[in-house]
Amino acid sequence: MFGLLRCSEHAGPVQQHLFQRQDWPAMGNYGEVFERNVGQGSPLKLERGVNQQWLKGGLMYSPPFL
């Protein structure tokens, strides 16, 4: 978000218009996007499997932020 704001300060008119759009749909986090597109909320109905967080037996791990 802050990167986009920083870029928008130096952008031309087309980029300014793109950065100011308010009608973009909310995407969600990784789990929400997965469920909507290929998970139980889609026709494919795939299980998360190794795409789960590591606490739930998957391989998704985020190192701690300092």
N, C-alpha and C positions, 0 to 999 in steps of 0.2 A: 504494500500500500504506500509506504513512504517513498519507495523508489519511483512509483508512478507519479506521486506528487512532485518529487524532485525533477523528474523528466518533464512534467507538464509545464514547469516554469520556463523551460527553454524550447518548447515545442512550437511548431508553426500552426497555422489556422486549422488545418485538417486534424492534426494531433490534438489540439486544444478541444475540438469538437468531440473526438473520441473519448478523451479523458473526462469530459463533463457529462457524458450520457448517464442518465439515471434509470433507464429502462432495461438495463442488462439483468438477466435472471440471476438469482442467487444460486451459486453452484453447490456449496456445501463442502464438508470435509471429505477425506478420502473414502471413509466408510459409507457416507451417504451417496456419493457419486457411484461407487461400486454397486451398491444395492439397487440404485435406480437404473443403471445401464446394463449390468450383466448379472446382478444378484437376484434375490427373491422377488424384487419389485419389477423384474423384466421378464420377457418371454423365455429367456435362456435359463433362468432359475439356478444359476451356479452357486455352489457353496463358496465361502471365502477361503477355506482351506489354509494354505500357506500365506495368503494375503491378509490374515488376521494379525492383530498386534501380538508381540512376542509373549505377553502375559497370558494370552489365550491360545498359545501353541503355534502361532504363526511366525513369520520371519520379519515382520514390520517392527523396526526398532528405531527410536529417535534418541540420539545421545542427549544428555542433559545440557541445557543452556546455562552458561555462566554469566 
